[in-house]
């Protein structure tokens, strides 16, 4: 994944691990990352798999709902103690 640095993209993507972040309107860097991924299928696969893991861990509705449920339960337990 290649994305512009805009809004919350730096909080969603760790550049070099599960994607690449490029400054807005910087076509040269964008083209460099496209070339990097085009030349290196292993890296492309590794980053794609990492991006999928990140999406599931951070943004999957079931996963985030479970995290919220646990936080609420812990808060209620702490208040009851």
Residue, then its C-alpha position, 0 to 999 in steps of 0.5 A: x500500500x502506498x498512501x499520501x500523508x494526509x489526515x490520520x494515515x500516519x496512524x494507520x500505516x507504518x511506512x516501510x512495514x505495512x505500506x509506504x507514506x509519501x508527502x502529498x503532491x510528491x510524485x517522485x517519491x510516489x514513483x520510487x515506491x511504485x518501482x520498489x514494489x514493482x521490482x521486489x515481489x517478496x517485499x510486496x508480499x511481505x508488506x501486503x501481508x503486514x497491511x492485512x494484519x494491521x487492518x485486522x488488528x486495528x480496524x476490524x469491527x469485531x476486534x475493536x468491539x472486543x477491545x472496547x468491551x474489555x475496557x468497559x468491563x475492566x472499568x466497571x470491575x474497578x468501580x465495583x472494587 
